[in-house]
């Protein structure tokens, strides 16, 4: 790019509120040091996982005139085809570790859009090289990984963002403003729901022998997960319903739907979790339990002690088509959330309802919204979730904010995944002395958040930190 063209590009960028503060410094990248990008340069981004959602993520990032997609990585050539055809000058790899090793002097930031089980290993590898990271939700596959990434964000001083785009939306901010105006009083209970899963769950483990496609490196696709023979039932999308790779409906959607809850209320970690799960029955009175697959539908109850010491907030989550009872303030014809789900805040003075992603917040009954005048007190993100991260990367660590930095997204993800400990405990079987099957995990789990440990059912702790396959490691400790 010529100096004239670059100058014009930067003027347009600043006009849109991109990097006004940083625009006064024209400094070479090497002077700023690891993790800092000179405003005179483009932000060189590498994509790890570039099919499906990854392709969409890169397309959004590339809308910035100061972004350059320089490298692509995907274990499946079929999934990478579109991105490779679009970003023809970008280098291409199948192993992100090789890409980071060879391109570390070229890459400034990484966008990580792999299946859940690979989020943490790819993200921490980039952070350890001083690269800014945008990682899809949920941030990690297990609770331990989330704690590691939370700490790593502070340690490596890079700009981070989790991909819960609603966190930068108007709805989440408007919800906070309505709440802070005192219109519903103190929140005592929250109900949230989603229509997910929209992929198979609560099904038998796939069997049979299948040939791995030539375009796919199955060993790399497995990454840190335990070895499982290739089966087309797992990919490219249905991995979400298998515990080895995904986090089910809760992991997929709670980072969107619960964002206003976690963002505006004085909570961090729950102190207990319990659930009920829909099971499959093959014959009368005989329960069939599939331990490898996430449940088809569930209800999860999490209890959150308020950080201000004023009691507790009860959160109830519904998925798989299950929903809480409609509030009496809502008429039968009025929408209870939207197609994707919703969240209801029940306060001491009233109720507040939002759609999926925290959109369209409204008081109940709806007539309370007529003439409602709550001032805007929170800054908006007109550039959107993706470009907000780009701008912050260009400005440099500590110079600009993102909506879901890992300091926020890590504890948020931990909180959500606590619900999955209850789900996985639900199906744990033991045998009594007389050979009968017992399901001891169907209880309220008591959680010690500081030490990341279930204190009343030790078997559940096996899911707090899921063992990695030999050859894989975070190379990071808490």
Long-range contacts (C-beta under 8 A, 24 or more apart in sequence): 1-42, 6-40, 9-65, 9-66, 10-39, 10-40, 10-66, 12-65, 13-64, 13-65, 13-66, 16-383, 17-382, 17-383, 18-64, 18-66, 18-383, 18-387, 18-391, 18-394, 19-391, 19-394, 19-395, 19-400, 21-395, 21-399, 21-400, 22-394, 22-395, 22-396, 22-399, 29-108, 32-396, 34-129, 34-130, 35-130, 35-131, 35-132, 35-156, 35-157, 35-158, 35-159, 35-396, 35-397, 36-396, 36-397, 37-108, 37-393, 37-394, 37-396, 39-394, 39-395, 41-66, 42-66, 42-67, 42-68, 43-67, 43-68, 43-108, 43-109, 43-390, 43-393, 43-394, 44-68, 44-70, 44-106, 44-107, 44-108, 44-109, 45-69, 45-70, 45-107, 45-108, 45-109, 45-110, 45-111, 46-70, 46-71, 46-72, 46-73, 46-99, 46-100, 46-103, 46-107, 46-109, 46-110, 46-111, 46-131, 47-71, 47-72, 47-73, 47-74, 47-83, 47-110, 47-111, 47-113, 48-73, 48-74, 48-96, 48-99, 48-110, 48-111, 48-112, 48-113, 48-114, 48-122, 48-126, 49-73, 49-74, 49-112, 49-113, 49-114, 49-115, 49-118, 49-122, 49-136, 50-74, 50-79, 50-80, 50-83, 50-84, 50-113, 51-76, 51-78, 51-79, 51-80, 51-81, 51-82, 51-83, 51-236, 52-79, 52-113, 52-236, 52-237, 53-113, 53-136, 54-79, 54-83, 54-111, 54-113, 54-114, 54-136, 55-82, 55-83, 57-111, 57-113, 57-134, 57-136, 57-163, 57-386, 58-83, 58-87, 58-111, 59-86, 60-384, 60-386, 60-387, 61-111, 61-134, 61-386, 61-387, 61-389, 61-390, 62-87, 63-386, 63-387, 64-386, 64-387, 64-390, 64-391, 66-390, 66-394, 67-390, 70-103, 70-106, 70-107, 71-99, 71-103, 71-106, 71-107, 73-99, 75-216, 75-217, 75-218, 75-220, 75-221, 76-213, 76-215, 76-216, 76-217, 76-221, 76-235, 76-236, 77-215, 77-216, 78-213, 78-215, 78-216, 78-236, 79-236, 94-217, 94-220, 95-217, 95-220, 96-122, 96-125, 97-125, 100-125, 100-126, 100-129, 100-131, 104-129, 104-131, 107-131, 108-132, 108-393, 109-133, 109-134, 109-159, 109-393, 110-134, 112-136, 113-163, 114-223, 115-221, 115-239, 115-240, 115-245, 115-246, 116-140, 116-141, 116-239, 116-240, 116-245, 116-246, 116-247, 116-251, 117-141, 117-223, 117-224, 117-225, 117-244, 117-245, 117-246, 118-223, 118-224, 119-145, 120-145, 120-146, 120-148, 120-149, 120-474, 121-223, 121-224, 121-468, 121-472, 121-473, 121-474, 123-149, 124-148, 124-149, 124-152, 124-474, 124-475, 124-476, 125-475, 127-152, 127-153, 127-156, 127-158, 127-160, 128-152, 128-156, 128-475, 128-476, 130-156, 130-158, 131-158, 132-158, 132-159, 132-160, 132-389, 132-392, 132-393, 132-397, 133-158, 133-159, 133-160, 133-161, 134-160, 134-161, 134-163, 134-386, 134-389, 135-160, 135-161, 135-162, 135-163, 136-162, 136-163, 137-162, 137-163, 137-164, 137-252, 137-255, 137-256, 137-409, 137-413, 138-162, 138-247, 138-251, 138-252, 138-254, 138-255, 138-413, 138-416, 138-417, 139-255, 139-406, 139-409, 139-410, 139-412, 139-413, 140-410, 140-413, 140-417, 141-245, 141-246, 141-247, 141-466, 142-417, 142-463, 142-464, 142-465, 142-466, 143-414, 143-417, 143-418, 143-421, 143-452, 143-464, 143-465, 144-452, 144-464, 144-465, 144-466, 144-478, 145-465, 145-474, 146-410, 146-411, 146-413, 146-414, 146-417, 147-410, 147-414, 147-452, 147-478, 148-474, 148-476, 148-477, 148-478, 149-406, 149-410, 150-406, 150-407, 150-410, 150-411, 150-414, 151-478, 152-406, 152-476, 153-405, 153-406, 153-407, 153-410, 154-407, 157-397, 157-398, 158-397, 159-389, 159-392, 159-393, 159-396, 159-397, 159-400, 159-402, 159-405, 160-402, 160-405, 160-406, 160-407, 160-409, 161-385, 161-388, 161-389, 161-392, 161-402, 161-403, 161-404, 161-405, 161-409, 162-255, 162-404, 162-406, 162-409, 162-412, 162-413, 163-385, 163-404, 164-255, 164-256, 164-259, 164-385, 164-404, 164-409, 165-256, 165-357, 165-384, 165-385, 165-386, 166-256, 166-259, 166-356, 166-357, 166-358, 166-359, 167-259, 167-263, 167-385, 167-403, 167-404, 168-381, 168-384, 168-385, 168-388, 168-403, 168-404, 169-357, 169-358, 169-359, 169-381, 169-385, 170-359, 170-380, 171-260, 171-354, 171-355, 171-357, 171-358, 171-359, 171-360, 171-361, 172-259, 172-260, 172-263, 172-357, 172-358, 173-376, 173-378, 173-379, 173-380, 174-361, 174-374, 175-260, 175-264, 175-352, 175-354, 175-358, 175-361, 176-260, 176-263, 176-264, 176-378, 177-374, 177-375, 177-376, 177-377, 177-378, 178-352, 178-361, 178-363, 178-374, 179-264, 179-345, 179-347, 179-352, 180-264, 180-377, 181-374, 182-349, 183-349, 183-350, 183-352, 183-363, 183-368, 183-374, 184-345, 184-346, 184-347, 184-348, 184-349, 184-350, 184-351, 184-352, 184-363, 185-347, 185-348, 185-349, 185-350, 186-310, 186-347, 186-348, 187-265, 187-313, 187-345, 187-346, 187-347, 188-311, 188-313, 188-314, 188-346, 188-347, 188-348, 189-313, 189-314, 189-315, 189-316, 189-346, 190-261, 190-265, 190-313, 190-314, 190-315, 190-316, 190-343, 190-344, 190-345, 190-346, 191-315, 191-316, 191-318, 191-324, 191-343, 191-344, 191-346, 192-254, 192-257, 192-258, 192-261, 192-315, 192-316, 192-317, 192-318, 192-341, 192-342, 192-343, 192-344, 193-257, 193-317, 193-318, 193-319, 193-322, 193-323, 193-324, 193-337, 193-341, 193-342, 193-343, 194-249, 194-252, 194-253, 194-254, 194-257, 194-318, 194-319, 194-340, 194-341, 194-356, 195-319, 195-321, 195-339, 195-340, 195-341, 196-249, 196-252, 196-253, 196-319, 196-320, 196-341, 197-240, 197-241, 197-248, 197-249, 197-252, 197-294, 197-296, 197-319, 197-320, 199-237, 199-238, 199-240, 199-241, 200-233, 200-238, 200-241, 200-293, 201-241, 201-248, 201-249, 201-293, 201-294, 201-295, 201-296, 201-320, 202-278, 202-279, 202-280, 202-290, 202-293, 202-294, 202-295, 202-296, 203-241, 203-290, 203-293, 204-290, 204-293, 205-290, 205-292, 205-293, 206-231, 206-233, 206-234, 207-231, 222-469, 223-469, 223-472, 224-468, 224-469, 224-472, 225-469, 226-467, 226-469, 227-469, 240-294, 241-293, 241-294, 242-292, 242-293, 242-294, 243-291, 243-292, 243-293, 243-294, 243-424, 244-292, 246-294, 247-294, 247-417, 247-420, 248-294, 248-295, 248-319, 248-420, 248-423, 249-294, 249-298, 249-319, 249-320, 250-298, 250-300, 250-317, 250-319, 250-416, 250-417, 250-419, 250-420, 250-423, 251-416, 251-417, 251-420, 253-319, 253-340, 253-341, 253-356, 254-317, 254-416, 254-419, 255-409, 255-412, 255-413, 255-416, 256-340, 256-356, 256-357, 256-358, 257-340, 257-341, 257-342, 257-343, 257-356, 257-357, 257-358, 258-315, 258-317, 258-343, 258-412, 258-416, 259-357, 259-358, 259-404, 259-412, 260-343, 260-354, 260-358, 260-361, 261-315, 261-343, 261-345, 262-412, 262-415, 263-408, 265-304, 265-306, 265-313, 266-306, 266-307, 266-308, 266-310, 267-304, 267-305, 267-306, 267-307, 267-313, 267-415, 268-304, 268-307, 268-411, 268-415, 268-449, 269-304, 269-411, 269-414, 269-415, 269-418, 269-447, 269-449, 270-302, 270-303, 270-304, 270-315, 270-415, 270-418, 270-447, 270-449, 271-303, 271-304, 271-305, 271-446, 271-447, 271-449, 272-302, 272-303, 272-444, 272-445, 272-446, 272-447, 273-300, 273-301, 273-302, 273-303, 273-418, 273-419, 273-421, 273-422, 273-444, 273-445, 273-447, 274-300, 274-301, 274-422, 274-443, 274-444, 274-445, 275-299, 275-300, 275-301, 275-419, 275-422, 275-423, 275-426, 276-426, 277-423, 277-426, 277-427, 278-320, 278-322, 289-427, 289-429, 290-427, 291-427, 291-428, 294-423, 295-320, 295-423, 295-426, 296-320, 297-321, 297-322, 298-322, 298-423, 300-419, 300-422, 300-423, 302-415, 302-418, 302-419, 304-415, 317-419, 327-351, 327-353, 327-364, 329-364, 329-365, 330-364, 330-365, 330-366, 334-366, 414-449, 414-452, 418-447, 420-463, 421-445, 421-447, 421-454, 421-460, 421-463, 421-464, 422-460, 424-460, 424-463, 425-454, 425-457, 425-459, 425-460, 425-463, 428-459, 428-460
